[in-house]
Amino acid sequence: MSHLNAVSSPTQSADFTSSAAMWVARSQEIDIPAPVMRLAGQCLLDWFAVTIAGTAEELSPIITAVTTEGKIDPQGVALVGQQGRASEQQAARINGTISHALDFDDVNLRMHGHPTVTLAPALLAVAEQENLSGVALLRAFAVGYQVAGRLGHAMGDTHYARGFHATGTIGAVAAAAGCASLLKLDENQTEAALGLAATQASGLKAMFGTMAKPMHAGNAAANGIIAARLAQRGFTARAGGLEHPQGFGAAMSDDSQFSGGDFQSTPPGAPEWEITRNLFKYHAACYLTHSTIEALARLRKEHGAIDPAEIAAITLHVPEGHRTVCDVLEPRTGLDIKFSIRHLAALALAGADTADLSLYSQATALKPELAALRKKVQLSHQSDRADRYGAEVVVNLVDGTELNTFWDVSTPVENLDAQEDALKVKAATLIDPILGNDASKALFAAVAELPTAADLTGLLASTLPSSKDITKTG
């Protein structure tokens, strides 16, 4: 039977950082369960899909050109969905940024952010550089994900509430952990890597709805690599950097819980493997809006299309934190829409396909009929609600009728077969328009073969465009 503390020592330090470093350094000895490895593959499949689709976004050529200074590195590692190659750190920054451009990637609520867009680009670059196997990539992903979830939970709620984007902050430390595992760093080197990543961590929620938000993911991935590579060569950092009185937790949170903490023990209510709490997106918008979208879709299914003229008011009973994350009152751009729960509510009531990337445009943001319906939407916070991510929606009609329902998207799917089928449908709609008809099938096959693949050649080949200009970096 596999346990997270299967390689623990009864005399180990109770300090969170050193305990985490010990676990990561010894993770090669852990028997990772098959469902966990399968989930890692599903996360990578979804990540490749959103990254390939992200290459069509406006920020893609900008981040590529500036990061590489317009130069292709033939000895470098792959740029997903592009013909060019770049250095290990450059590729991680580019791939990571592009993968979060659509805000269509997975989330983890214990992390308070997006795990895969920080882990996958870092681990992919290092694994390719080191010519490592598919199973090594999957294992390191599970290890890095474990740090993302455990650290995110230890940081408490105020880290995110204060304005830090956990994808950029916690993600950097998680990426460093995954890279340390890939490079087989020892305990001291791994602890240094965690500290070096923590001291580079950044990302502000004020940047949501702009190109700066996806850059948080790219920076976290690149900084994770930098931290691990520096530590590999003997670069030092303060021990206990996560729980130090002036360290990561104290500086960035009001309720971090590191005192006497042991990374390797599973607290009550926590999953043995954090990746089992992964949540995939099926709407291309902020995840906090998804419960509202699903609830309104249910109302349409139950009651049919509702004439906007017959609607008097729409009330969304959602957690208070939505106001500071996804309540852009008057969206002007496609990116604004992704963080405008009121506009998304209007779109859902209108029956729009919120998985359609073309929906997120200035034209959609400025449609008068949507703006009029959006103005009927109000947010209400109920402090006694037990759920933290669900949405109760109430639609009051002018004739006095009240329609209401509830939805909560925070529960992970248990049927991995069904989840994989859904992810393949999503991936095909994202990949095939970019790489050509049925191009997604090659990726599906390559991901399925990862557990036995000697290297990543087949996987990376499945992501290459056939006719894109190699000078795209300009």
C-alpha positions in Angstrom: 0.0 0.0 0.0 1.4 3.4 -1.0 1.6 6.2 1.6 3.0 9.7 1.3 5.2 9.1 4.3 6.3 5.6 3.2 9.9 6.9 3.1 9.6 9.1 6.2 12.1 8.8 9.1 10.7 8.8 12.6 13.4 11.3 13.6 12.8 13.8 10.8 12.4 17.5 11.4 9.0 18.8 11.9 9.8 22.0 9.9 7.6 22.2 6.9 10.4 23.2 4.4 12.8 20.5 5.4 10.1 17.9 5.7 8.9 18.8 2.1 12.5 18.7 0.9 13.1 15.3 2.4 9.9 13.9 0.8 10.7 15.3 -2.6 14.4 14.1 -2.5 13.2 10.6 -1.6 10.2 10.6 -3.9 12.0 8.2 -6.3 11.4 5.5 -3.7 7.6 6.1 -3.4 5.2 3.8 -5.2 2.9 6.2 -6.9 -0.6 4.7 -7.4 -1.8 4.1 -11.0 -4.8 6.4 -10.7 -2.4 9.3 -9.7 -0.2 8.6 -12.7 -3.3 8.5 -14.9 -4.4 11.9 -13.5 -1.0 13.3 -14.2 -1.4 12.2 -17.9 -4.8 13.8 -18.0 -3.4 17.1 -16.7 -0.7 17.0 -19.3 -3.2 16.2 -22.1 -5.4 19.2 -21.1 -2.3 21.4 -20.8 -1.0 20.6 -24.3 -4.5 21.4 -25.7 -4.8 24.8 -24.1 -1.2 25.6 -24.9 -1.6 24.8 -28.6 -4.8 26.8 -28.8 -3.0 29.6 -26.9 -0.5 30.1 -29.7 -3.2 31.8 -31.6 -3.6 34.5 -28.9 -2.2 38.0 -29.3 0.3 37.6 -26.5 1.9 34.5 -28.0 4.2 36.2 -30.6 5.0 38.9 -28.1 6.1 36.7 -25.2 8.0 34.5 -27.6 9.9 37.3 -29.4 10.8 39.2 -26.2 11.8 36.1 -24.2 14.0 34.7 -27.0 15.1 38.1 -28.3 14.0 36.9 -31.7 16.6 34.2 -31.8 15.9 30.5 -32.3 18.1 28.1 -30.3 18.5 24.9 -32.4 20.0 23.1 -29.4 17.2 24.2 -27.1 13.9 22.5 -26.1 10.5 22.6 -27.7 8.1 25.5 -27.9 4.8 23.8 -27.8 2.7 24.5 -30.9 5.5 26.4 -32.6 8.4 25.4 -34.8 11.0 27.3 -32.8 13.2 26.1 -30.0 14.5 28.0 -27.0 16.6 27.5 -23.9 15.2 25.5 -21.0 14.2 28.6 -19.0 13.0 30.5 -22.0 10.8 27.7 -23.2 9.3 27.3 -19.8 8.4 31.0 -19.6 6.9 31.0 -23.1 5.0 27.8 -22.9 3.8 28.6 -19.4 2.5 32.0 -20.4 0.8 30.8 -23.5 -0.8 27.9 -21.7 -2.6 30.3 -19.3 -3.6 32.8 -22.0 -7.1 31.4 -22.5 -7.7 30.8 -18.8 -9.0 27.4 -19.8 -6.6 25.3 -17.8 -7.1 23.2 -14.7 -7.4 24.5 -11.1 -6.9 23.2 -7.6 -8.8 24.8 -4.8 -6.4 23.8 -2.0 -3.6 25.5 -4.0 -6.0 28.4 -4.7 -4.7 28.5 -8.2 -3.7 26.7 -11.4 -1.2 23.9 -10.9 -0.5 22.5 -14.3 0.4 25.7 -16.1 3.4 26.2 -13.7 4.4 22.5 -13.4 4.1 21.2 -17.0 6.2 23.8 -18.8 9.0 23.5 -16.2 9.1 19.8 -16.1 8.7 19.3 -19.8 11.7 21.6 -20.5 13.9 19.8 -17.9 12.8 16.3 -18.9 13.6 17.1 -22.6 16.9 18.7 -21.8 17.9 15.7 -19.7 16.4 13.1 -22.2 14.3 11.6 -19.5 11.5 9.1 -19.9 7.7 9.6 -19.9 7.3 7.9 -16.6 9.9 10.2 -15.1 7.8 13.2 -16.3 4.6 11.8 -14.9 6.2 11.0 -11.5 7.8 14.4 -11.2 4.4 16.0 -12.1 2.7 14.2 -9.2 5.5 15.2 -6.8 5.3 18.9 -7.8 1.5 18.8 -7.6 1.8 17.5 -4.1 3.8 20.5 -3.1 1.3 22.8 -4.8 -1.6 21.5 -2.9 0.1 21.1 0.5 1.8 24.5 0.3 -1.4 26.2 -0.9 -3.4 24.8 2.0 -0.6 25.8 4.5 -0.7 29.4 3.2 -4.3 29.7 4.3 -7.0 31.9 2.6 -5.4 35.3 3.2 -2.5 34.8 0.8 -5.0 34.9 -2.1 -7.3 37.4 -0.4 -4.5 39.9 0.1 -4.0 40.0 -3.7 -1.3 37.4 -4.4 -2.0 35.2 -7.4 -1.2 31.7 -6.0 -0.4 30.4 -9.5 2.6 32.7 -9.7 3.7 32.3 -6.0 2.9 28.8 -4.9 3.3 27.6 -8.4 7.0 28.7 -8.5 7.8 26.6 -5.4 5.8 23.6 -6.8 7.7 23.8 -10.1 11.0 23.9 -8.2 10.0 20.8 -6.3 9.1 18.9 -9.5 12.3 19.9 -11.1 14.3 18.9 -8.0 12.7 15.5 -8.3 13.5 15.2 -12.0 17.1 16.1 -11.3 17.3 13.9 -8.3 18.6 16.6 -6.0 19.5 15.6 -2.4 17.6 16.9 0.6 19.8 20.0 1.1 19.8 20.9 -2.5 16.0 20.5 -2.6 15.5 22.7 0.4 17.6 25.3 -1.2 15.6 25.0 -4.4 12.4 25.6 -2.5 13.8 28.6 -0.8 15.2 30.1 -4.1 11.8 29.6 -5.7 10.0 31.2 -2.8 12.2 34.3 -2.8 11.4 34.8 -6.5 7.7 34.2 -6.3 5.4 36.9 -7.5 2.0 37.6 -9.1 -0.7 40.1 -8.4 -4.4 39.6 -8.7 -4.7 43.2 -9.9 -3.5 41.9 -13.2 -6.4 39.6 -13.8 -8.1 40.3 -17.2 -4.8 41.3 -18.8 -1.8 39.6 -20.4 0.1 39.9 -17.2 -2.0 37.2 -15.5 -0.8 34.4 -17.8 2.7 35.7 -17.5 2.6 34.7 -13.8 2.4 31.1 -14.8 5.3 31.4 -17.2 7.5 33.2 -14.7 6.7 30.6 -12.0 7.7 27.8 -14.4 10.9 29.5 -15.4 11.8 30.4 -11.8 11.2 26.9 -10.7 13.8 25.7 -13.2 16.2 28.5 -12.2 15.9 27.6 -8.5 16.5 23.9 -9.1 19.4 24.4 -11.4 21.1 26.9 -9.0 20.6 24.5 -6.1 22.0 21.7 -8.2 25.3 23.7 -8.5 25.5 24.5 -4.8 23.7 27.9 -4.7 22.4 28.4 -1.2 19.2 29.7 0.4 18.1 30.2 4.0 16.9 26.9 5.5 13.2 26.9 6.5 12.4 29.6 3.9 8.7 28.7 3.8 8.0 28.9 7.6 10.7 31.4 8.6 9.4 34.4 10.6 10.3 36.6 7.7 9.8 33.9 5.1 7.3 33.0 2.4 4.3 32.3 4.7 4.8 35.2 7.1 5.4 37.8 4.4 2.6 36.8 2.1 -0.2 35.5 4.4 -1.9 36.4 7.7 -3.0 32.9 8.5 -0.3 30.6 7.2 0.0 27.4 9.2 3.6 26.2 9.2 4.4 26.2 12.9 5.3 22.6 13.9 4.0 21.5 10.5 5.1 18.3 8.8 4.7 18.2 5.1 4.6 14.4 5.0 1.7 13.8 7.3 -1.8 13.9 5.8 -4.0 16.3 7.8 -7.6 15.4 8.5 -9.7 16.1 5.5 -6.7 16.3 3.1 -6.3 13.9 0.2 -3.4 11.5 0.3 -2.5 12.7 -3.1 -3.3 16.4 -3.9 -3.8 15.7 -7.6 -7.0 13.7 -6.8 -8.6 17.2 -6.2 -7.7 18.5 -9.6 -10.6 20.3 -11.4 -10.7 20.7 -15.2 -12.3 23.6 -16.9 -15.0 23.3 -19.5 -15.8 27.0 -19.8 -13.0 29.4 -21.0 -13.4 31.8 -18.0 -12.4 32.2 -14.4 -13.2 29.1 -12.5 -15.2 31.0 -9.9 -17.8 31.8 -12.5 -18.3 28.1 -13.5 -20.9 27.3 -10.8 -23.0 30.2 -11.9 -22.7 29.3 -15.6 -23.7 25.7 -14.9 -26.6 26.7 -12.6 -28.0 29.0 -15.3 -27.6 26.4 -17.9 -29.6 24.0 -15.7 -32.4 26.7 -15.5 -32.5 27.0 -19.3 -32.6 23.2 -19.6 -35.5 22.9 -17.0 -37.5 25.9 -18.1 -36.4 26.6 -21.7 -35.2 29.9 -23.2 -36.2 32.9 -21.2 -37.0 36.2 -22.9 -34.7 38.8 -21.4 -37.7 41.3 -21.4 -39.5 38.9 -19.0 -36.6 39.0 -16.5 -36.9 41.5 -13.7 -33.8 40.6 -11.7 -31.1 37.9 -11.4 -29.4 37.3 -8.1 -26.3 35.3 -7.7 -25.7 34.0 -4.2 -21.9 33.4 -4.3 -19.0 33.7 -1.9 -17.9 37.2 -1.1 -14.5 36.6 -2.6 -16.0 36.6 -6.1 -16.3 40.4 -5.9 -12.5 40.9 -5.9 -11.7 38.2 -8.5 -14.4 38.0 -11.2 -16.7 40.9 -10.9 -15.6 43.2 -13.7 -18.7 45.4 -13.9 -18.4 46.8 -17.4 -16.2 44.5 -19.5 -14.6 46.1 -22.6 -12.5 43.2 -24.0 -12.6 39.5 -24.3 -10.2 39.1 -21.4 -12.6 41.3 -19.3 -15.4 38.9 -20.0 -13.5 36.0 -18.5 -13.6 37.9 -15.2 -17.1 39.3 -15.4 -19.5 37.0 -13.6 -22.4 39.2 -14.4 -21.6 39.3 -18.2 -21.1 35.5 -18.1 -24.4 35.1 -16.4 -26.0 37.0 -19.2 -24.3 34.8 -21.7 -25.4 31.7 -20.0 -29.0 32.8 -19.8 -28.8 33.6 -23.5 -27.6 30.1 -24.2 -24.1 31.0 -25.4 -21.4 28.4 -25.6 -18.9 29.6 -23.0 -16.4 27.0 -24.1 -16.2 28.7 -27.5 -13.0 30.8 -27.6 -14.4 33.2 -30.2 -17.1 34.2 -27.8 -14.5 36.2 -25.7 -14.2 39.3 -27.9 -14.7 43.0 -27.7 -17.8 42.6 -29.8 -19.3 40.2 -27.3 -18.3 42.5 -24.4 -20.1 45.5 -26.0 -23.3 43.9 -27.2 -26.1 46.2 -26.0 -28.5 43.3 -25.3 -26.0 41.5 -23.2 -25.1 44.7 -21.4 -28.8 45.3 -20.6 -29.2 41.8 -19.2 -26.0 42.1 -17.3 -27.3 45.2 -15.5 -30.1 43.0 -14.0 -27.6 40.8 -12.3 -26.7 41.4 -8.6 -24.4 39.5 -6.3 -25.4 38.5 -2.9 -23.2 37.0 -0.2 -24.6 34.7 2.5 -22.0 34.3 5.3 -23.7 31.2 6.7 -23.3 29.2 3.6 -21.3 26.0 4.1 -20.2 25.7 0.5 -17.4 28.0 -0.6 -17.5 27.6 -4.4 -21.1 26.9 -5.2 -23.6 29.3 -6.7 -27.3 29.6 -6.0 -29.0 31.6 -8.8 -32.4 33.2 -8.5 -34.2 34.6 -11.6 -37.2 36.7 -10.8 -39.6 37.3 -13.7 -41.8 40.3 -14.2 -44.9 38.2 -13.6 -43.7 37.3 -10.1 -42.4 33.9 -11.0 -39.2 32.9 -9.2 -36.8 30.4 -10.8 -33.9 29.1 -8.7 -31.3 26.4 -8.6 -27.9 25.6 -7.2 -24.6 24.2 -8.6 -21.2 23.5 -7.2 -18.2 22.7 -9.5 -15.8 22.1 -6.7 -16.2 18.3 -6.5 -13.6 16.3 -8.6 -14.9 13.7 -11.0 -14.4 10.2 -9.8 -14.9 8.4 -13.1 -11.6 8.8 -14.8 -12.8 7.1 -18.0 -15.6 9.7 -18.4 -13.3 12.5 -17.5 -10.8 11.4 -20.1 -13.5 11.2 -22.8 -14.6 14.8 -21.9 -11.0 16.0 -22.0 -10.5 14.5 -25.4 -13.6 16.3 -26.8 -12.3 19.6 -25.3 -8.8 19.0 -26.6 -9.9 18.1 -30.1 -11.9 21.4 -30.4 -8.8 23.3 -29.3 -6.1 21.5 -31.2 -7.5 20.6 -34.6 -8.3 24.2 -35.7 -4.7 25.0 -35.0 -2.8 21.9 -36.2 -5.2 20.4 -38.6 -8.0 17.8 -38.8 -7.5 14.9 -36.3 -4.1 16.3 -35.2 -5.4 15.8 -31.6 -5.4 12.0 -32.1 -1.6 11.9 -32.3 -1.4 13.7 -29.0 -3.9 11.3 -27.4 -1.8 8.4 -28.5 1.5 10.0 -27.3 0.1 10.8 -23.8 -1.3 7.2 -23.5 2.2 5.9 -24.3 4.0 8.1 -21.7 4.3 5.3 -19.0 6.4 3.2 -21.4 8.0 6.0 -23.5 11.9 6.0 -23.3 11.9 9.7 -24.0 9.6 12.6 -25.0 10.3 12.6 -28.7 6.9 11.2 -29.7 5.0 13.5 -27.3 6.7 16.6 -28.5 6.4 15.7 -32.2 2.6 15.4 -31.8 2.5 19.1 -30.8 4.4 20.5 -33.8 2.6 22.5 -36.5 3.3 21.3 -40.0 3.6 24.6 -41.8 4.0 27.4 -39.4 6.7 29.9 -40.2 9.8 29.2 -38.1 10.4 32.9 -37.7 7.1 33.3 -35.8 9.2 34.8 -32.9 9.3 38.0 -34.8 
